[in-house]
Amino acid sequence: MSDISSEESVDEVQLEFDMLVQDCEELLNQLNAQKTTQSYGSMNNFEQQFEAMMKEKKRLEDQISDNKHEINYKQNQMEMCQAQLLVTKEQIRTAQQSLKEKEDLVKMLSKQLKEM
């Protein structure tokens, strides 16, 4: 009987050992599945962050482009104003010269009138 008991005991230990191994394998499979899910989640999160960054980059590039167009427009306006300013300055200079000539003419006529 002792042999049977010891065989049963060995069988029970072997069965328990096999069950523990099987439990460990199941736990490993669950852990691997969880890691895969987390990895996929991380990759998904990375892709979402990347897409958000690309959208932000596009928005900033568009804003830079708009700013460049606005700068060019304002620079053209400034150049037109500077050209108009030069024209106005020339008109003032011409008017001043004409006024001086007329003042000189009035002085000369006034002098001639006094001499008469």
PDB file as gemmi writes it, atoms N, CA and C in Angstrom:
CRYST1    1.000    1.000    1.000  90.00  90.00  90.00 P 1                      
ATOM      1  N   MET A   1       0.796  -1.172   0.000  1.00  0.00           N  
ATOM      2  CA  MET A   1       0.000   0.000   0.000  1.00  0.00           C  
ATOM      3  C   MET A   1       0.855   1.259   0.000  1.00  0.00           C  
ATOM      4  N   SER A   2       1.931   1.121   0.581  1.00  0.00           N  
ATOM      5  CA  SER A   2       2.826   2.245   0.699  1.00  0.00           C  
ATOM      6  C   SER A   2       3.255   2.714  -0.691  1.00  0.00           C  
ATOM      7  N   ASP A   3       3.447   1.774  -1.587  1.00  0.00           N  
ATOM      8  CA  ASP A   3       3.836   2.133  -2.949  1.00  0.00           C  
ATOM      9  C   ASP A   3       2.707   2.881  -3.657  1.00  0.00           C  
ATOM     10  N   ILE A   4       1.492   2.423  -3.425  1.00  0.00           N  
ATOM     11  CA  ILE A   4       0.346   3.062  -4.065  1.00  0.00           C  
ATOM     12  C   ILE A   4       0.181   4.468  -3.521  1.00  0.00           C  
ATOM     13  N   SER A   5       0.318   4.605  -2.282  1.00  0.00           N  
ATOM     14  CA  SER A   5       0.191   5.901  -1.634  1.00  0.00           C  
ATOM     15  C   SER A   5       1.267   6.856  -2.146  1.00  0.00           C  
ATOM     16  N   SER A   6       2.429   6.347  -2.262  1.00  0.00           N  
ATOM     17  CA  SER A   6       3.497   7.190  -2.754  1.00  0.00           C  
ATOM     18  C   SER A   6       3.308   7.506  -4.231  1.00  0.00           C  
ATOM     19  N   GLU A   7       2.777   6.586  -4.982  1.00  0.00           N  
ATOM     20  CA  GLU A   7       2.490   6.858  -6.390  1.00  0.00           C  
ATOM     21  C   GLU A   7       1.392   7.905  -6.501  1.00  0.00           C  
ATOM     22  N   GLU A   8       0.360   7.767  -5.673  1.00  0.00           N  
ATOM     23  CA  GLU A   8      -0.723   8.751  -5.685  1.00  0.00           C  
ATOM     24  C   GLU A   8      -0.193  10.121  -5.266  1.00  0.00           C  
ATOM     25  N   SER A   9       0.672  10.095  -4.323  1.00  0.00           N  
ATOM     26  CA  SER A   9       1.257  11.333  -3.833  1.00  0.00           C  
ATOM     27  C   SER A   9       2.100  11.989  -4.940  1.00  0.00           C  
ATOM     28  N   VAL A  10       2.868  11.189  -5.640  1.00  0.00           N  
ATOM     29  CA  VAL A  10       3.684  11.691  -6.749  1.00  0.00           C  
ATOM     30  C   VAL A  10       2.774  12.196  -7.853  1.00  0.00           C  
ATOM     31  N   ASP A  11       1.709  11.442  -8.132  1.00  0.00           N  
ATOM     32  CA  ASP A  11       0.762  11.854  -9.169  1.00  0.00           C  
ATOM     33  C   ASP A  11       0.075  13.167  -8.796  1.00  0.00           C  
ATOM     34  N   GLU A  12      -0.272  13.294  -7.521  1.00  0.00           N  
ATOM     35  CA  GLU A  12      -0.920  14.519  -7.063  1.00  0.00           C  
ATOM     36  C   GLU A  12       0.033  15.711  -7.174  1.00  0.00           C  
ATOM     37  N   VAL A  13       1.269  15.484  -6.778  1.00  0.00           N  
ATOM     38  CA  VAL A  13       2.271  16.543  -6.856  1.00  0.00           C  
ATOM     39  C   VAL A  13       2.506  16.910  -8.320  1.00  0.00           C  
ATOM     40  N   GLN A  14       2.598  15.870  -9.179  1.00  0.00           N  
ATOM     41  CA  GLN A  14       2.815  16.116 -10.610  1.00  0.00           C  
ATOM     42  C   GLN A  14       1.624  16.888 -11.201  1.00  0.00           C  
ATOM     43  N   LEU A  15       0.422  16.476 -10.813  1.00  0.00           N  
ATOM     44  CA  LEU A  15      -0.791  17.136 -11.298  1.00  0.00           C  
ATOM     45  C   LEU A  15      -0.825  18.594 -10.817  1.00  0.00           C  
ATOM     46  N   GLU A  16      -0.498  18.773  -9.556  1.00  0.00           N  
ATOM     47  CA  GLU A  16      -0.467  20.130  -9.008  1.00  0.00           C  
ATOM     48  C   GLU A  16       0.600  20.976  -9.711  1.00  0.00           C  
ATOM     49  N   PHE A  17       1.757  20.365  -9.957  1.00  0.00           N  
ATOM     50  CA  PHE A  17       2.837  21.047 -10.661  1.00  0.00           C  
ATOM     51  C   PHE A  17       2.391  21.422 -12.073  1.00  0.00           C  
ATOM     52  N   ASP A  18       1.764  20.496 -12.775  1.00  0.00           N  
ATOM     53  CA  ASP A  18       1.275  20.756 -14.137  1.00  0.00           C  
ATOM     54  C   ASP A  18       0.247  21.888 -14.144  1.00  0.00           C  
ATOM     55  N   MET A  19      -0.605  21.893 -13.120  1.00  0.00           N  
ATOM     56  CA  MET A  19      -1.619  22.946 -13.018  1.00  0.00           C  
ATOM     57  C   MET A  19      -0.954  24.309 -12.772  1.00  0.00           C  
ATOM     58  N   LEU A  20       0.068  24.309 -11.927  1.00  0.00           N  
ATOM     59  CA  LEU A  20       0.793  25.548 -11.666  1.00  0.00           C  
ATOM     60  C   LEU A  20       1.494  26.056 -12.935  1.00  0.00           C  
ATOM     61  N   VAL A  21       2.091  25.130 -13.674  1.00  0.00           N  
ATOM     62  CA  VAL A  21       2.750  25.500 -14.933  1.00  0.00           C  
ATOM     63  C   VAL A  21       1.724  26.077 -15.897  1.00  0.00           C  
ATOM     64  N   GLN A  22       0.568  25.419 -15.965  1.00  0.00           N  
ATOM     65  CA  GLN A  22      -0.492  25.878 -16.860  1.00  0.00           C  
ATOM     66  C   GLN A  22      -0.987  27.281 -16.422  1.00  0.00           C  
ATOM     67  N   ASP A  23      -1.141  27.485 -15.113  1.00  0.00           N  
ATOM     68  CA  ASP A  23      -1.543  28.796 -14.598  1.00  0.00           C  
ATOM     69  C   ASP A  23      -0.505  29.862 -14.954  1.00  0.00           C  
ATOM     70  N   CYS A  24       0.770  29.491 -14.797  1.00  0.00           N  
ATOM     71  CA  CYS A  24       1.846  30.424 -15.148  1.00  0.00           C  
ATOM     72  C   CYS A  24       1.811  30.767 -16.636  1.00  0.00           C  
ATOM     73  N   GLU A  25       1.570  29.769 -17.469  1.00  0.00           N  
ATOM     74  CA  GLU A  25       1.499  30.016 -18.911  1.00  0.00           C  
ATOM     75  C   GLU A  25       0.321  30.938 -19.239  1.00  0.00           C  
ATOM     76  N   GLU A  26      -0.803  30.713 -18.585  1.00  0.00           N  
ATOM     77  CA  GLU A  26      -1.966  31.573 -18.807  1.00  0.00           C  
ATOM     78  C   GLU A  26      -1.668  33.009 -18.368  1.00  0.00           C  
ATOM     79  N   LEU A  27      -1.015  33.144 -17.207  1.00  0.00           N  
ATOM     80  CA  LEU A  27      -0.651  34.475 -16.729  1.00  0.00           C  
ATOM     81  C   LEU A  27       0.319  35.168 -17.687  1.00  0.00           C  
ATOM     82  N   LEU A  28       1.276  34.410 -18.200  1.00  0.00           N  
ATOM     83  CA  LEU A  28       2.219  34.967 -19.182  1.00  0.00           C  
ATOM     84  C   LEU A  28       1.488  35.412 -20.446  1.00  0.00           C  
ATOM     85  N   ASN A  29       0.552  34.585 -20.905  1.00  0.00           N  
ATOM     86  CA  ASN A  29      -0.226  34.942 -22.096  1.00  0.00           C  
ATOM     87  C   ASN A  29      -1.035  36.227 -21.855  1.00  0.00           C  
ATOM     88  N   GLN A  30      -1.641  36.316 -20.661  1.00  0.00           N  
ATOM     89  CA  GLN A  30      -2.405  37.513 -20.322  1.00  0.00           C  
ATOM     90  C   GLN A  30      -1.489  38.741 -20.265  1.00  0.00           C  
ATOM     91  N   LEU A  31      -0.328  38.555 -19.665  1.00  0.00           N  
ATOM     92  CA  LEU A  31       0.626  39.652 -19.571  1.00  0.00           C  
ATOM     93  C   LEU A  31       1.070  40.096 -20.965  1.00  0.00           C  
ATOM     94  N   ASN A  32       1.378  39.153 -21.818  1.00  0.00           N  
ATOM     95  CA  ASN A  32       1.782  39.485 -23.192  1.00  0.00           C  
ATOM     96  C   ASN A  32       0.654  40.182 -23.943  1.00  0.00           C  
ATOM     97  N   ALA A  33      -0.563  39.702 -23.748  1.00  0.00           N  
ATOM     98  CA  ALA A  33      -1.707  40.344 -24.408  1.00  0.00           C  
ATOM     99  C   ALA A  33      -1.870  41.771 -23.903  1.00  0.00           C  
ATOM    100  N   GLN A  34      -1.687  41.959 -22.613  1.00  0.00           N  
ATOM    101  CA  GLN A  34      -1.812  43.291 -22.033  1.00  0.00           C  
ATOM    102  C   GLN A  34      -0.712  44.208 -22.563  1.00  0.00           C  
ATOM    103  N   LYS A  35       0.508  43.680 -22.651  1.00  0.00           N  
ATOM    104  CA  LYS A  35       1.615  44.474 -23.185  1.00  0.00           C  
ATOM    105  C   LYS A  35       1.337  44.870 -24.630  1.00  0.00           C  
ATOM    106  N   THR A  36       0.810  43.924 -25.410  1.00  0.00           N  
ATOM    107  CA  THR A  36       0.494  44.195 -26.810  1.00  0.00           C  
ATOM    108  C   THR A  36      -0.573  45.285 -26.893  1.00  0.00           C  
ATOM    109  N   THR A  37      -1.575  45.190 -26.043  1.00  0.00           N  
ATOM    110  CA  THR A  37      -2.638  46.194 -26.027  1.00  0.00           C  
ATOM    111  C   THR A  37      -2.075  47.550 -25.622  1.00  0.00           C  
ATOM    112  N   GLN A  38      -1.228  47.552 -24.592  1.00  0.00           N  
ATOM    113  CA  GLN A  38      -0.627  48.813 -24.157  1.00  0.00           C  
ATOM    114  C   GLN A  38       0.273  49.372 -25.247  1.00  0.00           C  
ATOM    115  N   SER A  39       1.009  48.491 -25.894  1.00  0.00           N  
ATOM    116  CA  SER A  39       1.889  48.917 -26.967  1.00  0.00           C  
ATOM    117  C   SER A  39       1.064  49.503 -28.107  1.00  0.00           C  
ATOM    118  N   TYR A  40      -0.031  48.846 -28.432  1.00  0.00           N  
ATOM    119  CA  TYR A  40      -0.910  49.352 -29.482  1.00  0.00           C  
ATOM    120  C   TYR A  40      -1.505  50.693 -29.054  1.00  0.00           C  
ATOM    121  N   GLY A  41      -1.899  50.756 -27.787  1.00  0.00           N  
ATOM    122  CA  GLY A  41      -2.445  52.003 -27.253  1.00  0.00           C  
ATOM    123  C   GLY A  41      -1.412  53.106 -27.307  1.00  0.00           C  
ATOM    124  N   SER A  42      -0.184  52.793 -26.949  1.00  0.00           N  
ATOM    125  CA  SER A  42       0.883  53.784 -26.992  1.00  0.00           C  
ATOM    126  C   SER A  42       1.126  54.240 -28.423  1.00  0.00           C  
ATOM    127  N   MET A  43       1.108  53.286 -29.346  1.00  0.00           N  
ATOM    128  CA  MET A  43       1.315  53.613 -30.750  1.00  0.00           C  
ATOM    129  C   MET A  43       0.154  54.468 -31.244  1.00  0.00           C  
ATOM    130  N   ASN A  44      -1.048  54.103 -30.830  1.00  0.00           N  
ATOM    131  CA  ASN A  44      -2.223  54.867 -31.213  1.00  0.00           C  
ATOM    132  C   ASN A  44      -2.120  56.282 -30.664  1.00  0.00           C  
ATOM    133  N   ASN A  45      -1.714  56.402 -29.411  1.00  0.00           N  
ATOM    134  CA  ASN A  45      -1.545  57.712 -28.778  1.00  0.00           C  
ATOM    135  C   ASN A  45      -0.461  58.506 -29.498  1.00  0.00           C  
ATOM    136  N   PHE A  46       0.619  57.836 -29.859  1.00  0.00           N  
ATOM    137  CA  PHE A  46       1.704  58.493 -30.596  1.00  0.00           C  
ATOM    138  C   PHE A  46       1.187  59.014 -31.934  1.00  0.00           C  
ATOM    139  N   GLU A  47       0.397  58.184 -32.626  1.00  0.00           N  
ATOM    140  CA  GLU A  47      -0.138  58.604 -33.925  1.00  0.00           C  
ATOM    141  C   GLU A  47      -1.060  59.807 -33.760  1.00  0.00           C  
ATOM    142  N   GLN A  48      -1.870  59.805 -32.711  1.00  0.00           N  
ATOM    143  CA  GLN A  48      -2.764  60.939 -32.463  1.00  0.00           C  
ATOM    144  C   GLN A  48      -1.952  62.191 -32.155  1.00  0.00           C  
ATOM    145  N   GLN A  49      -0.917  62.047 -31.339  1.00  0.00           N  
ATOM    146  CA  GLN A  49      -0.073  63.197 -31.020  1.00  0.00           C  
ATOM    147  C   GLN A  49       0.632  63.704 -32.275  1.00  0.00           C  
ATOM    148  N   PHE A  50       1.101  62.771 -33.106  1.00  0.00           N  
ATOM    149  CA  PHE A  50       1.787  63.140 -34.339  1.00  0.00           C  
ATOM    150  C   PHE A  50       0.835  63.892 -35.267  1.00  0.00           C  
ATOM    151  N   GLU A  51      -0.393  63.381 -35.405  1.00  0.00           N  
ATOM    152  CA  GLU A  51      -1.384  64.048 -36.251  1.00  0.00           C  
ATOM    153  C   GLU A  51      -1.693  65.446 -35.712  1.00  0.00           C  
ATOM    154  N   ALA A  52      -1.835  65.562 -34.395  1.00  0.00           N  
ATOM    155  CA  ALA A  52      -2.104  66.867 -33.789  1.00  0.00           C  
ATOM    156  C   ALA A  52      -0.938  67.827 -34.056  1.00  0.00           C  
ATOM    157  N   MET A  53       0.281  67.319 -33.945  1.00  0.00           N  
ATOM    158  CA  MET A  53       1.452  68.151 -34.202  1.00  0.00           C  
ATOM    159  C   MET A  53       1.513  68.575 -35.670  1.00  0.00           C  
ATOM    160  N   MET A  54       1.164  67.675 -36.570  1.00  0.00           N  
ATOM    161  CA  MET A  54       1.177  68.007 -37.990  1.00  0.00           C  
ATOM    162  C   MET A  54       0.118  69.064 -38.305  1.00  0.00           C  
ATOM    163  N   LYS A  55      -1.057  68.948 -37.666  1.00  0.00           N  
ATOM    164  CA  LYS A  55      -2.097  69.960 -37.866  1.00  0.00           C  
ATOM    165  C   LYS A  55      -1.627  71.312 -37.342  1.00  0.00           C  
ATOM    166  N   GLU A  56      -0.987  71.307 -36.183  1.00  0.00           N  
ATOM    167  CA  GLU A  56      -0.473  72.544 -35.598  1.00  0.00           C  
ATOM    168  C   GLU A  56       0.616  73.130 -36.497  1.00  0.00           C  
ATOM    169  N   LYS A  57       1.477  72.273 -37.049  1.00  0.00           N  
ATOM    170  CA  LYS A  57       2.530  72.730 -37.958  1.00  0.00           C  
ATOM    171  C   LYS A  57       1.896  73.388 -39.183  1.00  0.00           C  
ATOM    172  N   LYS A  58       0.874  72.765 -39.740  1.00  0.00           N  
ATOM    173  CA  LYS A  58       0.182  73.304 -40.914  1.00  0.00           C  
ATOM    174  C   LYS A  58      -0.453  74.657 -40.575  1.00  0.00           C  
ATOM    175  N   ARG A  59      -1.083  74.745 -39.387  1.00  0.00           N  
ATOM    176  CA  ARG A  59      -1.716  75.988 -38.968  1.00  0.00           C  
ATOM    177  C   ARG A  59      -0.665  77.103 -38.863  1.00  0.00           C  
ATOM    178  N   LEU A  60       0.479  76.773 -38.265  1.00  0.00           N  
ATOM    179  CA  LEU A  60       1.542  77.768 -38.111  1.00  0.00           C  
ATOM    180  C   LEU A  60       2.128  78.174 -39.463  1.00  0.00           C  
ATOM    181  N   GLU A  61       2.290  77.204 -40.355  1.00  0.00           N  
ATOM    182  CA  GLU A  61       2.799  77.520 -41.695  1.00  0.00           C  
ATOM    183  C   GLU A  61       1.832  78.438 -42.431  1.00  0.00           C  
ATOM    184  N   ASP A  62       0.520  78.152 -42.304  1.00  0.00           N  
ATOM    185  CA  ASP A  62      -0.490  79.006 -42.929  1.00  0.00           C  
ATOM    186  C   ASP A  62      -0.436  80.412 -42.340  1.00  0.00           C  
ATOM    187  N   GLN A  63      -0.281  80.484 -41.023  1.00  0.00           N  
ATOM    188  CA  GLN A  63      -0.217  81.786 -40.359  1.00  0.00           C  
ATOM    189  C   GLN A  63       1.023  82.553 -40.820  1.00  0.00           C  
ATOM    190  N   ILE A  64       2.150  81.862 -40.940  1.00  0.00           N  
ATOM    191  CA  ILE A  64       3.384  82.495 -41.427  1.00  0.00           C  
ATOM    192  C   ILE A  64       3.175  83.009 -42.852  1.00  0.00           C  
ATOM    193  N   SER A  65       2.541  82.191 -43.678  1.00  0.00           N  
ATOM    194  CA  SER A  65       2.273  82.601 -45.056  1.00  0.00           C  
ATOM    195  C   SER A  65       1.374  83.829 -45.091  1.00  0.00           C  
ATOM    196  N   ASP A  66       0.318  83.809 -44.270  1.00  0.00           N  
ATOM    197  CA  ASP A  66      -0.577  84.973 -44.195  1.00  0.00           C  
ATOM    198  C   ASP A  66       0.187  86.210 -43.742  1.00  0.00           C  
ATOM    199  N   ASN A  67       1.052  86.042 -42.746  1.00  0.00           N  
ATOM    200  CA  ASN A  67       1.844  87.163 -42.248  1.00  0.00           C  
ATOM    201  C   ASN A  67       2.770  87.710 -43.324  1.00  0.00           C  
ATOM    202  N   LYS A  68       3.376  86.810 -44.106  1.00  0.00           N  
ATOM    203  CA  LYS A  68       4.261  87.250 -45.185  1.00  0.00           C  
ATOM    204  C   LYS A  68       3.486  88.053 -46.223  1.00  0.00           C  
ATOM    205  N   HIS A  69       2.272  87.578 -46.560  1.00  0.00           N  
ATOM    206  CA  HIS A  69       1.447  88.313 -47.526  1.00  0.00           C  
ATOM    207  C   HIS A  69       1.069  89.687 -46.978  1.00  0.00           C  
ATOM    208  N   GLU A  70       0.720  89.731 -45.706  1.00  0.00           N  
ATOM    209  CA  GLU A  70       0.348  91.005 -45.087  1.00  0.00           C  
ATOM    210  C   GLU A  70       1.553  91.950 -45.052  1.00  0.00           C  
ATOM    211  N   ILE A  71       2.717  91.399 -44.737  1.00  0.00           N  
ATOM    212  CA  ILE A  71       3.939  92.217 -44.721  1.00  0.00           C  
ATOM    213  C   ILE A  71       4.220  92.778 -46.112  1.00  0.00           C  
ATOM    214  N   ASN A  72       4.103  91.923 -47.135  1.00  0.00           N  
ATOM    215  CA  ASN A  72       4.333  92.385 -48.511  1.00  0.00           C  
ATOM    216  C   ASN A  72       3.343  93.479 -48.895  1.00  0.00           C  
ATOM    217  N   TYR A  73       2.061  93.279 -48.524  1.00  0.00           N  
ATOM    218  CA  TYR A  73       1.033  94.275 -48.831  1.00  0.00           C  
ATOM    219  C   TYR A  73       1.358  95.601 -48.163  1.00  0.00           C  
ATOM    220  N   LYS A  74       1.694  95.546 -46.879  1.00  0.00           N  
ATOM    221  CA  LYS A  74       1.998  96.775 -46.143  1.00  0.00           C  
ATOM    222  C   LYS A  74       3.280  97.427 -46.655  1.00  0.00           C  
ATOM    223  N   GLN A  75       4.245  96.607 -47.061  1.00  0.00           N  
ATOM    224  CA  GLN A  75       5.479  97.160 -47.605  1.00  0.00           C  
ATOM    225  C   GLN A  75       5.190  97.877 -48.924  1.00  0.00           C  
ATOM    226  N   ASN A  76       4.330  97.279 -49.750  1.00  0.00           N  
ATOM    227  CA  ASN A  76       3.953  97.943 -51.006  1.00  0.00           C  
ATOM    228  C   ASN A  76       3.224  99.255 -50.727  1.00  0.00           C  
ATOM    229  N   GLN A  77       2.330  99.246 -49.727  1.00  0.00           N  
ATOM    230  CA  GLN A  77       1.628 100.475 -49.358  1.00  0.00           C  
ATOM    231  C   GLN A  77       2.624 101.540 -48.900  1.00  0.00           C  
ATOM    232  N   MET A  78       3.588 101.135 -48.093  1.00  0.00           N  
ATOM    233  CA  MET A  78       4.586 102.068 -47.585  1.00  0.00           C  
ATOM    234  C   MET A  78       5.395 102.655 -48.747  1.00  0.00           C  
ATOM    235  N   GLU A  79       5.776 101.821 -49.707  1.00  0.00           N  
ATOM    236  CA  GLU A  79       6.544 102.301 -50.855  1.00  0.00           C  
ATOM    237  C   GLU A  79       5.719 103.292 -51.678  1.00  0.00           C  
ATOM    238  N   MET A  80       4.412 103.009 -51.823  1.00  0.00           N  
ATOM    239  CA  MET A  80       3.548 103.946 -52.547  1.00  0.00           C  
ATOM    240  C   MET A  80       3.434 105.268 -51.790  1.00  0.00           C  
ATOM    241  N   CYS A  81       3.331 105.190 -50.460  1.00  0.00           N  
ATOM    242  CA  CYS A  81       3.269 106.418 -49.644  1.00  0.00           C  
ATOM    243  C   CYS A  81       4.568 107.203 -49.747  1.00  0.00           C  
ATOM    244  N   GLN A  82       5.696 106.503 -49.758  1.00  0.00           N  
ATOM    245  CA  GLN A  82       6.984 107.189 -49.888  1.00  0.00           C  
ATOM    246  C   GLN A  82       7.087 107.882 -51.256  1.00  0.00           C  
ATOM    247  N   ALA A  83       6.597 107.198 -52.287  1.00  0.00           N  
ATOM    248  CA  ALA A  83       6.622 107.808 -53.620  1.00  0.00           C  
ATOM    249  C   ALA A  83       5.726 109.041 -53.642  1.00  0.00           C  
ATOM    250  N   GLN A  84       4.537 108.941 -53.036  1.00  0.00           N  
ATOM    251  CA  GLN A  84       3.621 110.087 -52.970  1.00  0.00           C  
ATOM    252  C   GLN A  84       4.247 111.225 -52.166  1.00  0.00           C  
ATOM    253  N   LEU A  85       4.959 110.855 -51.092  1.00  0.00           N  
ATOM    254  CA  LEU A  85       5.640 111.860 -50.279  1.00  0.00           C  
ATOM    255  C   LEU A  85       6.684 112.616 -51.106  1.00  0.00           C  
ATOM    256  N   LEU A  86       7.434 111.894 -51.912  1.00  0.00           N  
ATOM    257  CA  LEU A  86       8.432 112.542 -52.773  1.00  0.00           C  
ATOM    258  C   LEU A  86       7.756 113.499 -53.753  1.00  0.00           C  
ATOM    259  N   VAL A  87       6.633 113.071 -54.331  1.00  0.00           N  
ATOM    260  CA  VAL A  87       5.899 113.932 -55.263  1.00  0.00           C  
ATOM    261  C   VAL A  87       5.420 115.187 -54.538  1.00  0.00           C  
ATOM    262  N   THR A  88       4.862 115.007 -53.341  1.00  0.00           N  
ATOM    263  CA  THR A  88       4.359 116.138 -52.562  1.00  0.00           C  
ATOM    264  C   THR A  88       5.495 117.085 -52.183  1.00  0.00           C  
ATOM    265  N   LYS A  89       6.636 116.527 -51.776  1.00  0.00           N  
ATOM    266  CA  LYS A  89       7.793 117.372 -51.444  1.00  0.00           C  
ATOM    267  C   LYS A  89       8.230 118.189 -52.661  1.00  0.00           C  
ATOM    268  N   GLU A  90       8.224 117.561 -53.813  1.00  0.00           N  
ATOM    269  CA  GLU A  90       8.622 118.261 -55.040  1.00  0.00           C  
ATOM    270  C   GLU A  90       7.618 119.362 -55.358  1.00  0.00           C  
ATOM    271  N   GLN A  91       6.329 119.079 -55.150  1.00  0.00           N  
ATOM    272  CA  GLN A  91       5.305 120.101 -55.384  1.00  0.00           C  
ATOM    273  C   GLN A  91       5.498 121.279 -54.423  1.00  0.00           C  
ATOM    274  N   ILE A  92       5.805 121.005 -53.174  1.00  0.00           N  
ATOM    275  CA  ILE A  92       6.057 122.062 -52.183  1.00  0.00           C  
ATOM    276  C   ILE A  92       7.277 122.877 -52.582  1.00  0.00           C  
ATOM    277  N   ARG A  93       8.342 122.203 -52.989  1.00  0.00           N  
ATOM    278  CA  ARG A  93       9.564 122.899 -53.407  1.00  0.00           C  
ATOM    279  C   ARG A  93       9.269 123.797 -54.601  1.00  0.00           C  
ATOM    280  N   THR A  94       8.525 123.287 -55.557  1.00  0.00           N  
ATOM    281  CA  THR A  94       8.177 124.080 -56.738  1.00  0.00           C  
ATOM    282  C   THR A  94       7.315 125.280 -56.340  1.00  0.00           C  
ATOM    283  N   ALA A  95       6.346 125.041 -55.445  1.00  0.00           N  
ATOM    284  CA  ALA A  95       5.471 126.135 -54.993  1.00  0.00           C  
ATOM    285  C   ALA A  95       6.279 127.180 -54.232  1.00  0.00           C  
ATOM    286  N   GLN A  96       7.222 126.736 -53.416  1.00  0.00           N  
ATOM    287  CA  GLN A  96       8.064 127.690 -52.666  1.00  0.00           C  
ATOM    288  C   GLN A  96       8.926 128.512 -53.619  1.00  0.00           C  
ATOM    289  N   GLN A  97       9.453 127.832 -54.641  1.00  0.00           N  
ATOM    290  CA  GLN A  97      10.291 128.536 -55.615  1.00  0.00           C  
ATOM    291  C   GLN A  97       9.444 129.564 -56.376  1.00  0.00           C  
ATOM    292  N   SER A  98       8.256 129.165 -56.751  1.00  0.00           N  
ATOM    293  CA  SER A  98       7.368 130.086 -57.462  1.00  0.00           C  
ATOM    294  C   SER A  98       7.001 131.271 -56.570  1.00  0.00           C  
ATOM    295  N   LEU A  99       6.729 130.996 -55.288  1.00  0.00           N  
ATOM    296  CA  LEU A  99       6.404 132.060 -54.336  1.00  0.00           C  
ATOM    297  C   LEU A  99       7.581 133.023 -54.186  1.00  0.00           C  
ATOM    298  N   LYS A 100       8.786 132.467 -54.108  1.00  0.00           N  
ATOM    299  CA  LYS A 100       9.977 133.318 -53.977  1.00  0.00           C  
ATOM    300  C   LYS A 100      10.146 134.181 -55.217  1.00  0.00           C  
ATOM    301  N   GLU A 101       9.932 133.606 -56.376  1.00  0.00           N  
ATOM    302  CA  GLU A 101      10.046 134.377 -57.613  1.00  0.00           C  
ATOM    303  C   GLU A 101       9.019 135.511 -57.617  1.00  0.00           C  
ATOM    304  N   LYS A 102       7.803 135.212 -57.149  1.00  0.00           N  
ATOM    305  CA  LYS A 102       6.754 136.231 -57.114  1.00  0.00           C  
ATOM    306  C   LYS A 102       7.076 137.300 -56.088  1.00  0.00           C  
ATOM    307  N   GLU A 103       7.618 136.898 -54.944  1.00  0.00           N  
ATOM    308  CA  GLU A 103       8.024 137.877 -53.928  1.00  0.00           C  
ATOM    309  C   GLU A 103       9.115 138.780 -54.481  1.00  0.00           C  
ATOM    310  N   ASP A 104      10.083 138.170 -55.180  1.00  0.00           N  
ATOM    311  CA  ASP A 104      11.163 138.957 -55.787  1.00  0.00           C  
ATOM    312  C   ASP A 104      10.590 139.938 -56.818  1.00  0.00           C  
ATOM    313  N   LEU A 105       9.620 139.462 -57.583  1.00  0.00           N  
ATOM    314  CA  LEU A 105       8.989 140.310 -58.594  1.00  0.00           C  
ATOM    315  C   LEU A 105       8.239 141.460 -57.917  1.00  0.00           C  
ATOM    316  N   VAL A 106       7.541 141.169 -56.817  1.00  0.00           N  
ATOM    317  CA  VAL A 106       6.823 142.210 -56.081  1.00  0.00           C  
ATOM    318  C   VAL A 106       7.824 143.217 -55.526  1.00  0.00           C  
ATOM    319  N   LYS A 107       8.920 142.768 -54.993  1.00  0.00           N  
ATOM    320  CA  LYS A 107       9.948 143.687 -54.463  1.00  0.00           C  
ATOM    321  C   LYS A 107      10.483 144.585 -55.581  1.00  0.00           C  
ATOM    322  N   MET A 108      10.759 143.974 -56.711  1.00  0.00           N  
ATOM    323  CA  MET A 108      11.312 144.741 -57.830  1.00  0.00           C  
ATOM    324  C   MET A 108      10.283 145.770 -58.322  1.00  0.00           C  
ATOM    325  N   LEU A 109       9.044 145.353 -58.464  1.00  0.00           N  
ATOM    326  CA  LEU A 109       7.998 146.277 -58.909  1.00  0.00           C  
ATOM    327  C   LEU A 109       7.764 147.372 -57.872  1.00  0.00           C  
ATOM    328  N   SER A 110       7.839 146.977 -56.605  1.00  0.00           N  
ATOM    329  CA  SER A 110       7.670 147.950 -55.524  1.00  0.00           C  
ATOM    330  C   SER A 110       8.799 148.982 -55.568  1.00  0.00           C  
ATOM    331  N   LYS A 111       9.984 148.530 -55.832  1.00  0.00           N  
ATOM    332  CA  LYS A 111      11.160 149.399 -55.924  1.00  0.00           C  
ATOM    333  C   LYS A 111      11.007 150.339 -57.124  1.00  0.00           C  
ATOM    334  N   GLN A 112      10.583 149.796 -58.263  1.00  0.00           N  
ATOM    335  CA  GLN A 112      10.387 150.602 -59.462  1.00  0.00           C  
ATOM    336  C   GLN A 112       9.292 151.636 -59.240  1.00  0.00           C  
ATOM    337  N   LEU A 113       8.283 151.218 -58.508  1.00  0.00           N  
ATOM    338  CA  LEU A 113       7.162 152.126 -58.248  1.00  0.00           C  
ATOM    339  C   LEU A 113       7.628 153.282 -57.356  1.00  0.00           C  
ATOM    340  N   LYS A 114       8.472 153.022 -56.391  1.00  0.00           N  
ATOM    341  CA  LYS A 114       9.006 154.049 -55.528  1.00  0.00           C  
ATOM    342  C   LYS A 114       9.902 155.003 -56.320  1.00  0.00           C  
ATOM    343  N   GLU A 115      10.613 154.491 -57.290  1.00  0.00           N  
ATOM    344  CA  GLU A 115      11.515 155.312 -58.077  1.00  0.00           C  
ATOM    345  C   GLU A 115      10.729 156.231 -59.021  1.00  0.00           C  
ATOM    346  N   MET A 116       9.562 155.916 -59.294  1.00  0.00           N  
ATOM    347  CA  MET A 116       8.792 156.749 -60.221  1.00  0.00           C  
ATOM    348  C   MET A 116       8.222 157.869 -59.517  1.00  0.00           C  
TER     349      MET A 116                                                      
END                                                                             
